[in-house]
Amino acid sequence: MTPRLDTRHTCAPAGLPTADDAVAHTLLNCLLREVSAPEHQTAVIDDHLIVRLPRRGTLLRVALRRTSLSGAHRFTGPVLAQSADGPHALGWRELAEHVQAELAGRGGTANDEFLTQLASSHAGVSAALAGRPEPGADRYVESEQALLLGHRFHPAPKARSVDRSGPPTPWSAYAPEARAAFRLRHLAVRGALIAEDAADPGAPALLDGLRAELPDGYRLLPAHPWQYALLRDHPLLTAALARGDVVDLGPGGTPFTATASVRTLYGADAFLKFSLNVRITNCLRKNAAYELAGAVALTRLLAGPFADLARRFPDAAVLREPAFRTLALPGPDGRPNTALYEGFGLIVREGLAGAVRPGLTPLLAAAVADEYPTSSAQIAALLDDAGPAAARDWWARYLRLVVPPVLAAYLDHGIVLEPHLQNVLVCVDADGRPAQVLFRDLEGTKLLPGHHADALAALPPDVAGPMTYDADRGWDRVVYCLVVNHLSELLAALADLAPAAHAARHEAALWGELRTVLAEYAEANGRPDRLTALLDGAPLPAKANLLTRWERRPDREAGYVRLPSPLAPDLLAEAARSGAGAR
């Protein structure tokens, strides 16, 4: 009989945090990773994390549920500041003001948007936690809509702002955490004013089939209803509507469901990735012209490599993006207006019916790895309180599904996949065990020029350029997305489920299993230098979301901080012997 685990004696949280604590913990995660730990201003004392802000002369402390070998500790309760009268609890805004002042003193720069963005994120978290509707019967959709708190290493994961004046559209109408589902806005556009490309004729046919009848000579252009509301007053569009070159058919068809990315919607057995002139976290979520063309170009270019990976790793697959369509209304210069071309651009991504094997249920990896019990996809629900041995078996199965194809894509084909938590679907069997993985979103997929020089040379420079990474940057991206963003977070959720007295030793065993899988791949493939360095404990790259946001840089210019690696064999051996977490 499988041993049962009494969750009252584990490090797992008993329930959801308050919005204040969630925002404070997320900000502290970022500060610790990107600033305080690299500057050696932290310590763990008596089950509390201590963080010193040297430019403020402030000492922060927060209680710990569990320490972590990767430094990604689990916090509980409010963040405290030490004063002459003793410690006092900080509200999220007061903590944010301390961090803002510390960052300003550190670099001599200011950011007058910082507190506003954190306030927006706090509002988003508060709304997500308040009065959620009950989930429907579709566990996959539930997992896509389970991320109430967002990325725990981004300072403002639920921030959003609309890039226009006027009253904001209610977020809840389109937010995944509000379980939004809605009909698309359908536009009929004269055929000559449609721009599109397709690597598979079935993809445009899918779009055409969303509306039964159109006027002769017109093509269907589905639009995200929020985006249509943001763009409908554009002078070129209003003129085209008046002329009849574009006809607003209104909402139509069956509802589509908001997924974790907000702008990508799921329905009609496909994913439609729309542009959305809304800044979410760090980026305005538009499909640039080169991204529209690039998605289809990558689908064509990578057909051979993806077929090879599918043959070698039959339990992993990549969802292709075989078509784009948009509105090409000419401006005064006779060329398509960029704001409308990009604003109405949509990318068709393959659906799940042809990808997920029979009998399996796809779940968003970010929901499986969530720190808190937000859905039936979370790892504690999948394991159903089974013991640590069952958790390690689940982990070993999962690692052998997800790690080898990502490494082979980079090392054998010069393809930089982006397997972060929102880009991977875990397909589980009836017992909750992982049996298949799906990778998605070609926007973050990049090519190493040395492997693909001829193919890249055949593309327009404005499409080929953003599609490439050099080898070092590509490897950083692979290791960050796969190990730091994805596997270490899922590992942390598994470590939370171990009996509290053995959590550190259990965490070390989970890191040891990852090291085993990496070593198996290395031995079978000639011990590539980069993989050997990873196994020897080379520092791990972590995307610097806080500093990127503070410096107001776009995501494509984000840098990395280097984390001490829990994969280092001497560290793992010591942790396994002592059972002590990171200090």
C-alpha positions as CSV (number, residue, x, y, z in Angstrom):
1,M,0.0,0.0,0.0
2,T,1.3,3.5,-0.9
3,P,2.2,5.4,2.3
4,R,0.2,8.5,3.0
5,L,1.6,11.8,3.9
6,D,0.1,13.9,6.7
7,T,0.4,17.4,5.1
8,R,0.0,19.0,8.5
9,H,3.6,18.1,9.2
10,T,5.1,19.2,5.9
11,C,6.4,22.5,4.7
12,A,3.5,23.0,2.3
13,P,1.3,26.1,2.8
14,A,-2.0,25.4,4.5
15,G,-3.8,27.7,2.1
16,L,-3.5,30.8,-0.1
17,P,-1.6,33.9,1.2
18,T,-3.1,37.3,1.5
19,A,-2.5,39.7,-1.4
20,D,-0.3,41.8,0.8
21,D,1.9,38.8,1.8
22,A,2.0,37.5,-1.8
23,V,3.2,40.8,-3.2
24,A,5.7,41.3,-0.4
25,H,7.1,37.8,-0.8
26,T,7.4,38.1,-4.5
27,L,9.3,41.4,-4.2
28,L,11.6,39.9,-1.6
29,N,12.3,36.9,-3.8
30,C,13.5,39.3,-6.6
31,L,15.5,41.4,-4.2
32,L,17.2,38.4,-2.7
33,R,18.1,36.8,-6.0
34,E,19.2,39.8,-7.9
35,V,20.7,42.2,-5.4
36,S,21.0,41.1,-1.7
37,A,22.5,37.6,-2.2
38,P,25.0,38.7,-4.8
39,E,26.1,41.5,-2.5
40,H,26.3,39.1,0.5
41,Q,23.7,41.0,2.5
42,T,21.6,38.0,3.7
43,A,21.6,35.3,6.4
44,V,19.3,32.6,7.8
45,I,19.1,32.8,11.6
46,D,16.6,30.9,13.8
47,D,14.2,30.0,10.9
48,H,14.2,33.6,9.6
49,L,15.7,35.2,6.5
50,I,17.6,38.4,7.3
51,V,18.2,40.9,4.5
52,R,20.2,44.0,5.0
53,L,19.6,47.1,2.9
54,P,23.0,48.8,3.2
55,R,22.1,52.0,1.4
56,R,19.0,52.4,3.6
57,G,20.5,51.2,6.9
58,T,17.5,48.9,7.2
59,L,17.3,45.3,8.4
60,L,14.5,43.1,7.0
61,R,13.4,39.7,8.4
62,V,10.8,37.2,7.4
63,A,9.8,33.8,8.8
64,L,10.7,30.8,6.8
65,R,8.6,27.7,6.1
66,R,11.7,26.1,4.5
67,T,15.1,27.0,3.3
68,S,16.3,26.0,-0.2
69,L,19.5,24.8,-1.7
70,S,18.9,27.2,-4.6
71,G,18.2,30.2,-2.4
72,A,14.5,30.2,-3.4
73,H,13.3,30.0,0.2
74,R,9.7,29.6,1.2
75,F,8.4,32.6,3.3
76,T,5.5,32.9,5.6
77,G,3.8,35.9,7.2
78,P,4.7,39.5,6.9
79,V,8.1,41.0,6.2
80,L,9.4,42.8,9.3
81,A,11.7,45.8,9.6
82,Q,14.0,46.1,12.6
83,S,13.8,49.5,14.5
84,A,14.9,50.9,17.8
85,D,11.6,49.7,19.3
86,G,11.9,46.2,17.9
87,P,10.6,44.6,14.7
88,H,7.4,45.9,13.1
89,A,5.5,44.5,10.1
90,L,5.7,46.3,6.8
91,G,2.8,46.6,4.4
92,W,3.6,45.7,0.8
93,R,3.8,49.4,-0.2
94,E,6.2,50.3,2.7
95,L,8.4,47.4,1.7
96,A,8.3,48.5,-1.9
97,E,9.4,52.0,-0.9
98,H,12.4,50.5,0.9
99,V,13.3,48.5,-2.2
100,Q,12.8,51.5,-4.4
101,A,15.1,53.6,-2.3
102,E,17.7,50.8,-2.1
103,L,17.7,50.4,-5.9
104,A,17.9,54.1,-6.5
105,G,20.9,54.4,-4.2
106,R,22.5,51.3,-5.7
107,G,22.6,52.6,-9.3
108,G,22.0,56.3,-9.0
109,T,18.9,55.9,-11.3
110,A,15.2,56.6,-10.6
111,N,12.1,54.9,-11.7
112,D,8.9,56.8,-11.2
113,E,6.8,53.9,-12.6
114,F,8.0,51.3,-10.0
115,L,5.4,51.8,-7.2
116,T,2.6,52.3,-9.8
117,Q,3.4,48.9,-11.4
118,L,3.6,47.2,-8.0
119,A,0.2,48.8,-7.1
120,S,-1.3,47.4,-10.3
121,S,0.1,44.0,-9.5
122,H,-1.3,44.1,-6.0
123,A,-4.7,45.0,-7.4
124,G,-4.5,42.1,-9.8
125,V,-3.6,39.7,-7.1
126,S,-6.3,41.0,-4.8
127,A,-8.9,40.6,-7.6
128,A,-7.6,37.1,-8.4
129,L,-7.9,36.0,-4.8
130,A,-11.4,37.5,-4.3
131,G,-14.5,35.4,-5.2
132,R,-13.2,33.1,-7.9
133,P,-15.8,31.2,-9.9
134,E,-15.8,27.5,-9.5
135,P,-13.7,25.7,-12.2
136,G,-15.5,23.8,-15.0
137,A,-15.0,20.2,-15.9
138,D,-12.0,20.7,-18.2
139,R,-8.9,20.2,-16.0
140,Y,-6.7,21.5,-18.8
141,V,-8.5,24.8,-18.9
142,E,-8.5,24.9,-15.1
143,S,-4.7,24.6,-15.1
144,E,-4.3,27.5,-17.6
145,Q,-6.5,29.7,-15.4
146,A,-4.9,28.7,-12.0
147,L,-2.1,31.3,-11.8
148,L,-3.6,33.7,-9.2
149,L,-0.2,35.1,-8.0
150,G,1.9,35.0,-11.1
151,H,5.7,34.5,-11.6
152,R,7.3,34.5,-8.1
153,F,10.5,36.0,-9.4
154,H,9.0,39.0,-11.2
155,P,8.4,42.1,-9.1
156,A,5.0,42.9,-10.6
157,P,3.7,39.7,-12.2
158,K,0.1,40.8,-12.2
159,A,0.7,44.4,-13.4
160,R,-1.2,45.6,-16.5
161,S,-1.7,48.9,-18.2
162,V,-3.5,49.9,-21.4
163,D,-1.5,51.9,-24.0
164,R,-4.3,54.4,-24.7
165,S,-6.4,57.0,-22.9
166,G,-10.0,56.5,-21.9
167,P,-11.8,54.2,-19.5
168,P,-10.1,50.8,-19.0
169,T,-11.9,47.7,-20.0
170,P,-12.7,45.5,-17.0
171,W,-9.8,43.1,-16.6
172,S,-12.1,40.4,-15.3
173,A,-13.8,40.2,-18.7
174,Y,-10.6,38.8,-20.3
175,A,-8.5,37.5,-17.4
176,P,-7.6,33.8,-17.1
177,E,-7.7,34.0,-13.3
178,A,-11.3,35.2,-13.6
179,R,-12.0,32.1,-15.8
180,A,-12.8,34.3,-18.8
181,A,-14.3,32.8,-21.9
182,F,-15.8,34.9,-24.6
183,R,-16.7,35.1,-28.3
184,L,-14.2,36.7,-30.8
185,R,-14.9,39.8,-32.7
186,H,-15.3,39.0,-36.3
187,L,-14.3,41.3,-39.1
188,A,-14.9,40.8,-42.8
189,V,-12.1,42.3,-44.8
190,R,-11.7,42.6,-48.6
191,G,-9.3,39.9,-49.7
192,A,-6.8,42.4,-51.1
193,L,-6.4,43.9,-47.6
194,I,-5.6,40.6,-45.8
195,A,-1.9,39.7,-45.3
196,E,-1.2,36.2,-44.4
197,D,1.2,33.3,-44.7
198,A,0.8,29.6,-44.0
199,A,3.0,26.5,-43.8
200,D,-0.1,24.3,-43.6
201,P,-3.3,25.0,-45.6
202,G,-5.4,23.7,-42.7
203,A,-4.5,26.6,-40.5
204,P,-6.1,29.4,-42.7
205,A,-9.0,27.1,-43.3
206,L,-9.5,26.9,-39.6
207,L,-9.8,30.7,-39.4
208,D,-12.1,30.8,-42.4
209,G,-14.4,28.2,-40.8
210,L,-15.0,30.3,-37.7
211,R,-17.8,32.2,-39.5
212,A,-20.3,30.4,-41.8
213,E,-21.0,33.1,-44.3
214,L,-19.1,36.2,-45.5
215,P,-19.8,38.7,-48.2
216,D,-18.4,37.8,-51.6
217,G,-14.7,38.8,-51.9
218,Y,-14.2,39.1,-48.2
219,R,-12.0,37.1,-45.8
220,L,-12.6,36.6,-42.1
221,L,-10.2,38.3,-39.6
222,P,-11.0,37.2,-36.0
223,A,-10.0,39.8,-33.4
224,H,-9.6,39.7,-29.6
225,P,-12.6,41.8,-28.5
226,W,-10.4,43.9,-26.1
227,Q,-7.9,44.6,-28.8
228,Y,-10.7,45.7,-31.2
229,A,-12.0,48.1,-28.6
230,L,-8.5,49.6,-28.3
231,L,-8.1,50.0,-32.0
232,R,-11.6,50.8,-33.4
233,D,-11.0,54.6,-33.3
234,H,-7.9,54.4,-35.4
235,P,-8.6,56.8,-38.3
236,L,-7.6,54.4,-41.1
237,L,-9.8,51.7,-39.6
238,T,-12.8,54.0,-39.2
239,A,-12.4,55.1,-42.8
240,A,-12.2,51.5,-44.0
241,L,-15.3,50.7,-42.0
242,A,-17.1,53.7,-43.6
243,R,-16.0,52.6,-47.1
244,G,-17.1,49.0,-46.5
245,D,-13.5,47.7,-47.0
246,V,-13.9,46.3,-43.5
247,V,-17.2,45.1,-42.1
248,D,-17.7,44.7,-38.4
249,L,-19.7,41.5,-38.0
250,G,-19.8,41.7,-34.2
251,P,-19.1,38.9,-31.8
252,G,-19.4,35.4,-33.3
253,G,-18.8,31.7,-33.0
254,T,-18.3,29.6,-30.0
255,P,-16.4,31.1,-27.0
256,F,-12.7,31.0,-26.7
257,T,-10.9,30.6,-23.4
258,A,-8.3,32.9,-22.0
259,T,-5.0,31.0,-21.3
260,A,-2.2,31.9,-18.9
261,S,-0.6,34.4,-21.3
262,V,-3.9,36.4,-21.4
263,R,-3.7,37.2,-25.1
264,T,-3.5,33.6,-26.4
265,L,-7.0,32.1,-26.5
266,Y,-8.0,28.4,-26.8
267,G,-10.9,27.1,-28.8
268,A,-11.9,25.3,-32.0
269,D,-9.0,22.9,-31.2
270,A,-6.4,25.6,-31.8
271,F,-4.6,28.4,-30.0
272,L,-4.9,31.9,-31.4
273,K,-2.2,34.2,-30.3
274,F,-3.5,37.7,-30.7
275,S,-1.9,41.1,-30.3
276,L,-3.0,43.0,-27.3
277,N,-2.1,46.7,-26.7
278,V,-1.9,46.1,-23.0
279,R,1.4,46.1,-21.0
280,I,1.4,42.9,-18.9
281,T,4.3,42.6,-16.5
282,N,7.1,44.1,-18.6
283,C,5.9,44.0,-22.2
284,L,3.3,45.4,-24.5
285,R,1.8,42.2,-25.8
286,K,1.8,42.8,-29.5
287,N,2.8,40.5,-32.3
288,A,5.5,42.5,-34.2
289,A,5.6,42.2,-37.9
290,Y,8.8,40.1,-37.7
291,E,7.2,37.8,-35.1
292,L,4.2,37.1,-37.4
293,A,6.4,36.2,-40.3
294,G,8.9,34.5,-38.0
295,A,6.4,32.0,-36.5
296,V,5.6,30.6,-39.9
297,A,9.2,30.7,-41.1
298,L,10.3,28.7,-38.0
299,T,7.5,26.2,-38.6
300,R,8.8,25.6,-42.1
301,L,12.5,25.7,-41.2
302,L,12.3,23.4,-38.2
303,A,10.2,20.7,-39.8
304,G,13.2,18.4,-40.2
305,P,14.8,19.0,-36.8
306,F,11.4,18.6,-35.1
307,A,10.7,15.4,-36.9
308,D,14.1,14.1,-35.7
309,L,13.3,15.0,-32.1
310,A,9.9,13.4,-32.4
311,R,11.5,10.2,-33.6
312,R,14.1,10.1,-30.9
313,F,11.8,11.4,-28.1
314,P,8.3,10.1,-28.9
315,D,6.9,11.3,-25.6
316,A,7.7,14.9,-26.4
317,A,6.3,17.2,-29.1
318,V,6.4,20.8,-30.2
319,L,3.2,22.7,-31.1
320,R,3.8,24.3,-34.5
321,E,2.6,27.8,-35.5
322,P,1.7,27.3,-39.1
323,A,-0.1,30.5,-40.1
324,F,-0.6,34.2,-39.4
325,R,-3.2,36.6,-40.7
326,T,-3.6,40.3,-40.3
327,L,-5.1,43.6,-41.6
328,A,-3.0,45.4,-44.3
329,L,-4.6,48.8,-44.6
330,P,-2.3,51.1,-46.5
331,G,-1.4,54.4,-45.0
332,P,-0.5,57.7,-46.9
333,D,2.8,56.2,-48.1
334,G,0.9,53.2,-49.7
335,R,2.5,50.7,-47.3
336,P,0.4,48.8,-44.7
337,N,-0.1,50.8,-41.5
338,T,2.2,49.3,-38.9
339,A,-0.1,49.9,-35.9
340,L,-3.0,48.1,-37.6
341,Y,-0.8,45.4,-39.2
342,E,0.7,44.5,-35.8
343,G,-2.3,45.3,-33.8
344,F,-4.6,42.9,-35.6
345,G,-2.0,40.3,-36.3
346,L,-2.8,36.8,-35.0
347,I,-0.8,33.6,-35.0
348,V,-2.4,30.2,-35.3
349,R,-0.9,27.5,-33.1
350,E,-1.7,23.8,-33.3
351,G,-4.3,22.6,-30.8
352,L,-4.2,19.6,-28.5
353,A,-6.4,17.0,-30.2
354,G,-3.7,15.8,-32.6
355,A,-0.9,16.2,-30.0
356,V,-2.0,14.7,-26.7
357,R,-2.0,10.9,-26.7
358,P,-5.3,9.2,-25.8
359,G,-6.0,8.7,-22.1
360,L,-3.8,11.6,-21.0
361,T,-4.7,14.9,-19.6
362,P,-2.6,18.0,-20.4
363,L,-1.9,20.4,-17.6
364,L,0.1,23.7,-17.6
365,A,3.5,23.1,-15.9
366,A,3.2,26.4,-14.1
367,A,0.0,25.2,-12.4
368,V,1.7,21.9,-11.4
369,A,4.6,23.7,-9.9
370,D,2.6,26.4,-8.1
371,E,3.7,27.1,-4.6
372,Y,0.1,27.3,-3.4
373,P,-2.8,24.9,-3.9
374,T,-4.6,26.8,-6.6
375,S,-6.0,23.9,-8.8
376,S,-6.4,20.2,-9.2
377,A,-3.2,20.4,-11.3
378,Q,-0.9,21.3,-8.4
379,I,1.6,18.6,-7.6
380,A,0.1,17.9,-4.2
381,A,-3.2,17.1,-5.8
382,L,-1.6,14.9,-8.5
383,L,0.3,12.9,-5.8
384,D,-2.8,12.8,-3.6
385,D,-0.7,12.9,-0.4
386,A,1.4,9.9,-1.4
387,G,4.8,9.6,0.3
388,P,8.2,10.9,-0.6
389,A,9.1,7.8,-2.5
390,A,6.1,8.3,-4.8
391,A,7.1,12.0,-5.3
392,R,10.7,11.0,-6.3
393,D,9.3,8.4,-8.8
394,W,7.0,11.1,-10.3
395,W,10.1,13.5,-10.5
396,A,12.3,10.9,-12.1
397,R,9.7,10.1,-14.8
398,Y,9.2,13.8,-15.5
399,L,12.8,14.6,-15.8
400,R,13.3,11.9,-18.4
401,L,10.5,13.3,-20.5
402,V,11.5,17.0,-20.5
403,V,15.3,17.2,-20.2
404,P,16.6,15.1,-23.1
405,P,14.7,16.7,-25.9
406,V,15.6,20.3,-24.8
407,L,19.3,19.3,-24.6
408,A,19.2,17.6,-28.0
409,A,17.5,20.5,-29.6
410,Y,20.3,22.8,-28.5
411,L,23.3,20.5,-28.7
412,D,22.4,18.6,-31.9
413,H,20.3,21.1,-33.9
414,G,21.3,24.5,-32.6
415,I,17.7,25.2,-31.5
416,V,17.1,27.2,-28.3
417,L,13.8,26.2,-27.0
418,E,12.1,28.3,-24.3
419,P,10.8,25.6,-21.9
420,H,9.8,27.9,-19.0
421,L,6.8,27.0,-16.9
422,Q,4.2,28.7,-19.1
423,N,5.5,27.1,-22.2
424,V,5.3,23.4,-21.2
425,L,2.3,21.2,-20.9
426,V,2.6,18.1,-18.7
427,C,0.3,15.3,-19.9
428,V,-0.6,12.9,-17.0
429,D,-2.3,9.5,-16.9
430,A,-5.3,8.6,-14.8
431,D,-3.1,8.2,-11.8
432,G,-1.5,11.7,-12.2
433,R,1.8,10.3,-13.4
434,P,3.6,12.2,-16.2
435,A,3.6,10.4,-19.6
436,Q,4.1,13.1,-22.2
437,V,5.3,16.7,-22.5
438,L,4.4,19.4,-25.1
439,F,6.5,22.5,-25.8
440,R,4.8,25.6,-27.1
441,D,5.3,29.3,-28.2
442,L,7.8,29.7,-31.0
443,E,8.2,33.4,-30.2
444,G,11.0,32.5,-27.7
445,T,12.5,29.8,-29.9
446,K,15.9,30.9,-31.3
447,L,18.5,29.5,-33.7
448,L,22.3,29.4,-33.5
449,P,23.6,31.0,-36.7
450,G,26.3,28.4,-37.1
451,H,23.8,25.6,-37.5
452,H,21.3,27.5,-39.7
453,A,23.4,29.9,-41.8
454,D,21.9,29.0,-45.1
455,A,18.3,29.0,-43.9
456,L,18.7,32.3,-42.1
457,A,20.4,33.9,-45.2
458,A,17.3,33.1,-47.2
459,L,15.0,35.1,-44.9
460,P,14.6,38.9,-44.8
461,P,17.1,40.4,-42.4
462,D,14.4,41.9,-40.2
463,V,12.9,38.4,-39.7
464,A,16.2,36.4,-39.4
465,G,17.9,38.8,-37.0
466,P,15.5,38.5,-34.0
467,M,15.3,34.7,-34.6
468,T,19.0,34.1,-33.6
469,Y,21.1,33.9,-30.4
470,D,24.8,33.4,-30.2
471,A,25.9,30.1,-28.6
472,D,26.5,31.6,-25.1
473,R,23.3,33.6,-24.9
474,G,21.4,30.6,-26.2
475,W,22.9,28.3,-23.6
476,D,22.0,30.8,-20.8
477,R,18.5,30.9,-22.1
478,V,18.2,27.1,-22.2
479,V,19.6,26.6,-18.7
480,Y,17.6,29.5,-17.2
481,C,14.2,28.4,-18.7
482,L,14.7,24.6,-18.2
483,V,16.6,24.5,-14.8
484,V,16.0,27.7,-13.0
485,N,12.5,28.8,-14.1
486,H,11.0,25.4,-14.6
487,L,12.6,22.4,-12.9
488,S,13.8,24.2,-9.7
489,E,10.3,25.5,-9.2
490,L,8.7,22.1,-9.7
491,L,11.4,20.6,-7.4
492,A,10.5,23.2,-4.8
493,A,6.8,22.3,-4.8
494,L,7.8,18.6,-4.4
495,A,10.2,19.4,-1.6
496,D,7.4,21.2,0.2
497,L,5.5,17.9,0.5
498,A,8.2,16.0,2.4
499,P,8.0,15.7,6.2
500,A,9.3,18.9,7.6
501,A,12.1,17.2,9.5
502,H,13.5,15.7,6.3
503,A,12.7,18.4,3.8
504,A,16.3,19.5,3.2
505,R,17.5,15.9,2.6
506,H,14.5,15.3,0.3
507,E,15.3,18.5,-1.7
508,A,18.9,17.3,-2.0
509,A,17.7,13.9,-3.3
510,L,15.5,15.7,-6.0
511,W,18.5,17.8,-7.2
512,G,20.5,14.6,-7.2
513,E,18.0,13.0,-9.5
514,L,18.2,15.9,-11.9
515,R,22.0,15.6,-11.8
516,T,21.7,11.9,-12.6
517,V,19.5,12.6,-15.7
518,L,21.9,15.3,-16.9
519,A,24.8,12.9,-16.4
520,E,23.1,10.1,-18.3
521,Y,22.6,12.4,-21.2
522,A,26.1,13.7,-21.1
523,E,27.6,10.2,-21.0
524,A,25.5,9.0,-23.9
525,N,26.4,12.1,-26.0
526,G,30.1,12.5,-25.6
527,R,30.1,14.7,-22.5
528,P,29.6,18.1,-24.3
529,D,31.6,20.9,-22.6
530,R,28.7,23.0,-21.6
531,L,26.9,20.1,-20.1
532,T,30.0,19.0,-18.3
533,A,30.4,22.5,-16.8
534,L,26.8,22.4,-15.6
535,L,27.4,19.0,-13.9
536,D,30.6,20.4,-12.3
537,G,28.5,23.1,-10.6
538,A,28.9,26.1,-12.9
539,P,26.7,29.0,-11.7
540,L,23.2,29.0,-13.0
541,P,21.9,32.0,-15.0
542,A,18.7,33.6,-13.6
543,K,16.9,36.2,-15.5
544,A,17.1,39.6,-13.7
545,N,13.4,40.6,-13.8
546,L,13.6,43.2,-11.0
547,L,16.6,45.0,-12.5
548,T,15.2,44.8,-16.0
549,R,12.0,46.4,-14.8
550,W,13.8,49.0,-12.6
551,E,16.0,50.0,-15.6
552,R,13.0,50.0,-17.9
553,R,14.6,47.7,-20.4
554,P,12.6,45.5,-22.8
555,D,12.6,41.8,-22.1
556,R,14.8,41.1,-25.1
557,E,17.6,43.1,-23.3
558,A,17.2,41.4,-19.9
559,G,20.4,40.3,-18.3
560,Y,21.2,37.4,-16.0
561,V,22.5,37.1,-12.4
562,R,24.5,34.0,-11.5
563,L,23.2,31.7,-8.8
564,P,25.3,29.1,-6.9
565,S,24.4,25.8,-8.4
566,P,22.7,23.1,-6.3
567,L,24.0,20.6,-8.9
568,A,27.5,20.9,-7.6
569,P,28.4,17.4,-6.4
570,D,30.2,18.5,-3.2
571,L,27.2,20.6,-2.1
572,L,24.7,17.8,-2.8
573,A,26.8,15.3,-0.9
574,E,27.0,17.6,2.1
575,A,23.3,18.4,2.0
576,A,22.5,14.7,1.8
577,R,24.7,14.0,4.8
578,S,23.6,16.8,7.0
579,G,20.0,17.4,5.9
580,A,20.7,21.1,6.2
581,G,19.2,23.6,3.8
582,A,21.0,26.6,2.4
583,R,22.3,29.2,4.9
